Amino acid sequence: MKRELVAAEDVQAVAGDWEQLQPDGWQPMDNDADGETTHVPMFKSIDSLPTIAECGAVAVSYIDEPVLPRAAVVGLTGDPECGKTTLAQALARNAHNSGNVRALFLDRENPLAVVADRLKRLGMVDGPGCRIWGGWLPLMAPMPDHPIVRAWVVENAAPNGCIVVVDSLSAFCDGDQNDATVVRALMHRCRRLADLGATVVVLHHSGKSETSKDYRGSSDFPAAVDCAWHLTSLPTDGLLDKLVLRAYKNRFGAARELAYSYAGGKMVRVDAGEVKATVSEQLMAIIRCEPGITSTRFQDVAAERKLGRDRARKFLHDGVLAGTIIRRPGSKKNEMRHYLPGTDGQPSLPSLVVIPVSAQNGASA
């Protein structure tokens, strides 16, 4: 219903129309995804809006602290095949075993055989505790805010919470993931589930540019989530082993790094310092195996081994400053090569000898 406002009488008429729209306090509004009609409350005035307390506000709580806050949108990013889905599935399994939290995976990314193998490795069987809607079914996984998904969230959100995993953002984007409007529209669908009480985990890929390595595409992705984690995999012999989670956004608290050890189908939280030491050892081994390695080559090898380009760059920089890595000019212009001490073919600098001032002046000590 539209009315042109020209005079005071028109304003009064609109007010009358407003009251007539919702005799029972609700008004049907056909603005839902997939053309569904939703009944939403129509408030007569701003003063009639309920308070935060009346909306049922509670203290921040977690399904898995600090990774999975309840009723929140969580971003989980990382390189392809770094273990994002495996980690999400393991967290969902642990949450169900410890707190009877149910999970729903909306999967437009993985084939049936891969999903079955992952469940086997994790010692899981899908069922009431973990439902998976994938491309092998007659209908592909629906958008996050589809009525059937919303109904499942309403049924399972209380009292233990529930998890909805969207795998992946690119597969569910209705357009270019670099388009802010497209990404925001998808994240809005996820937000609607969080408002109903679900913890929504959106899996997404890392970016390639220097300014957006944590995520790919539009910056509306990190802007729309409540917390965002970047996952780095530290494999052993090409197999999933150590995982490092780094928070690059967190509305619920300070950002920090977490580490997991994956073995025998178990995902166990471990001390991040131990994992960092392991990373340093692996990076040091690259220089030991390739004396005279350039910075570009070093970062390429680190990336191939899933150790991270940024981490490799910082490792070189810090190592040179600390004296644990020697940097020498190469044969090409502006080329710098890196060695461990004693492996660069150069004589070591003599130790400095401190001569007392009195001796310098010829006086006896």
N, C-alpha and C positions, 0 to 999 in steps of 0.2 A: 504494500500500500504506500503510495507516494502522494505528497501534498506540497504544493508550493507555498512557502511562508512569505506573506506580504504584510499582513497587518496583525495586530494583537489577537483578533478573532481567530485567525488561522492557527496561532500557537495554542489557543484554548481548544480548538477543534482537534489538533494533533494529540493533546493531552487526553481528550475524551476517547479518541481512537485507541490510544495506548491502553487505557483501562479496559476497553472492550475486548482487546486482543487476548487477555489472559484472565478470564473470570476465576479459574482455578489456580492461578499462579504459574501456569506453564503455557508455552506457545510452541507449536510445531514449527521447525525450521529446516527446510530442505537444503542444507548446505553441507551435508555430510559427504565423506568419500564414498565412491561407488553409488552415488545417487540415493543413498538411504536417508530416511527421514528421522531426525532426532528431536526429541522434545526437550527444550531447554527452558530454564526459569526466566521469566521476564520481570525484571524489577521495576517497580513504579517510580523509584527515585534513587539517587545515589545513596541517600541516607538509609535506604532499605537493604543495602548490601550487607551480607553477614560479616561478622568479624573473623579474624584469623582463628581465634579460639573456637568460634561457632562452627568453623569449617573442619574442626577435628585436628588442628595442628598438634603434633607431638615432637618430642626431641629427636634429633638425628639418630638413626639406628642403622645397622648394617646386616646384610645377609652374610657378607664376608668382609670384615674390616681390614684395611680401608678401601679395598678394591670395589666392592659392590654395595653402595648405600641403598637403602630401601627407597622405593618410589622415586627413582632418579634415572636420568639418561646418562649412560656411561659409554665413552668412546674407547675402543681398543684397536690400536693401529700397529702396523709393523710390515716388514717385507713379506712378499709371497712365501709361503711354506715355512714361516718362522714359528708356527705353533699356536696361532691365535685361536683357531677353532678348538684345538685340543685343550688349551688352557680353559676356554669358556666351558667346554663340556666337563672338564675335571672339576671346576668350581661348582658347576650345577650339580654334579654327582655328590660332591662333598656336602653341599647345602641340603640336598634331599636326605642324605644319610644322617646328618647331624640335627637338622631342624625341620624335616618334612616339607622342604620348599620345593615346589613344582616348577618345571622349566618347559618352555616351548621354543624350539628352534625353527625359525623361518629361513629355509635354506634354498637360495637360488644359485648357489656357487658350486656345490660338490655333487659328484655322481654317487649312486647308491653303493657301489663297491667300496669307495673310499670311506663313506660314512660307516658302513658295516665293519670295516677294518679298524676304524678309530674306536668304535664301541667295544670291539673285542680287545684291543690293547688296553683300554681303560677298565675292562672287566665290567662293562655296563650292558644292560638290556633295556631298550626303550619300552615305555609303557606309561602308566598313569603318572609316574614321577618325572618322566622326560619324554615329551612328545616331539617328533621331528616331522616337519612338513617340507618335503623336498620335491625336486623335479620328476622323480620316478612315479609320483602319484598322478592320477588323471588330471587334476587341476594343480597348476603351479602354486607355490606358496603365495598367499595374499599379502596385500599391503599391511603394515603393522596395525593400522587402526580399523581394519575391516571389522564389521559387526561380529563375526564369529570369533575373532581374536579378542575383541573387547569383552564379549560375553565370558570367554574363558578367564580373562584377567579378573573380572568382577567376581567370578566364582571362586578363584584361587588366591586372590591378593591377601585376604584376611584369614587367619591371624598371623600366618608365618611369612607372608610375602610370596612373590613368585618372580620368575625370571623369563624375559622374552629376548632371545638372541636373534638379531637381524644379520644375516650372512649372505652378502655383504652390502655396504652402502652403494657401491657401483652397480650391483645387480638389481637393486631396488629403485635406483634413481630414474625418474621418468624424464630423462634428458641428459644434458651435459653436466657432469659432476663439477665442472669449473664454473657453472652458472649458479650464482648465489640464490636466485629465486628457486631453482630446481632443488638445490640441497636444503634450503630452508623449508620447502614444502614437505620433504621427506622427514626432516627432523621434527617438524610440527606434528606429523602423524605419530612419531615416537613419543613426543611429549604428552600427547593425549593418553597414551597407555600409562605413562608415569603418573599422571594426575589421577588415574584410577587405582594406583597402588603398585604397579609393576616396576621392577628394576629392568630397564631396557638396555641391552648391551649391543652396540652397533659396531660390527667389525669393519675395518677400513684399511686401505693400504698406505704405506709410507709415501711421502713425496720424493721428488728427485732434485728439486732446486735447493740451493743453499738456504733460502729463506723459509722453506716449508718442508723440511725433511720429516717432521713428525707426522704429517698427514698429506694426502693428495687432494688437489682440487680446491674448491672454494673455502675461504676462511670462515664461512658461515657454519662449517662443521664444528670446529672447536668452540665457536661462539655459542652454539646451541646446546652443547652437552654440559652436564654438571661437573663431571670429572673426566679426564682423558689420560689414558695410559699408553705409552709406547713400549712395545715388546721387542726385545733383542734376543735372538737365539744364539747360544754358544754350543754348537753341536760337537759330538765326539765321533770321529770316523763317519761323518755324514748323518748320524742319527741324533734325534732330539735328546738333549742332555740337560744343560743349564739354561734357564730363562731369566732375563732381567727385565723388570717392569719399572719404568720411569714415568712419574706423573708430570705432565706439562700443563695441566689445569686441574684445579680442585677447589670447588666452592665450599667444601666441608671441612677443610683443614689444610695444614702445610703439606707441600709436595715432598715426596721422598722416594727412594728406590727400594724395590722389593726384589727378592730372588727366589727362584723355585728350582728344585732338582726333580727331574722326571726319570723314573726308572721303575720297571716292573708294573707299569700302569698306574703308578702313584705319582701325584704332583705334591711335593712336600716343600713348605716354606723353609728356606735356609738363610744363613747369615749372608747378607749382601757383600760384606767385606771379603769373605772367602771366595765368592764368585769373581769379584774384581781382581783378586790375586791371581786367580786362574786365567783371567783375560790378559793380565799383564804378562804372565808367563808365555801365553800363546803369541802375543805381539812381539815379545823379546825373541821368541824362537824364529819368527819371520826374518828379523835382522840377522840372527845368527846363521840362518841357512842361506841368506843372500846378502853377504857383505857388500856395501856400496849401493844399497838399494835406494832408489829415488823416492821422494815423498809420494808422487803419483802412483808408482808401482806398489809402494807399501800400503796405501789406502785401497788399491784395487784388490790386493791379496786379502787384506783384512775384511773387505766387503764380501769376497767369495767365501770366506770362512765364517761369515755371519758375525763378525766382531764389531762391525760398524765403522763407517768412514770417519765420522766425527770423533769417535773414541780413538781411532788410529792417529788422526791429525793431532789431537791433544797429547797423545802418548809421546809422539815425536817431539813436540814443542817442549813438554815438561822434561823429557829425558835429556834434551840438549842443554836446558837450563841447569839441570841437576848434575850434568857431567857424566851420566850413565850412557849417553849416546853421543858419538862424535860425528860432527857434520863437517864435510870437506867439499870444496868446489869440484865439480865434475869436468869432463873434457868439453862439454858443450856450454854455450853461453847461458848464464843464469841457472845452470844445473847444479844441484846440491845432492851429495850422496851421504848415506848414513852407515855408520859402523859401530860395533861395540868396541870399547877400549881395548887396544892391543891388536885389533884385527884390520886396522887401516893402513898398515905398512909404514907408519910414521913413527919416528922415535918419540918416546915419552918425554914430556917436558921435565927438566930437572926440578927437584924440590927446592923451594925457596929457603935460603938460609938467612936468618935474621941476625944482623951484626949489631951489637950494642953501640949506641951513639958514642960512648966514651972511646971504644976501640976505633971507630971511624975517625976520631979526632987525634988518634995517636997516643991517647992517654992510657995508662994502665988501669985494668979493671979494678 
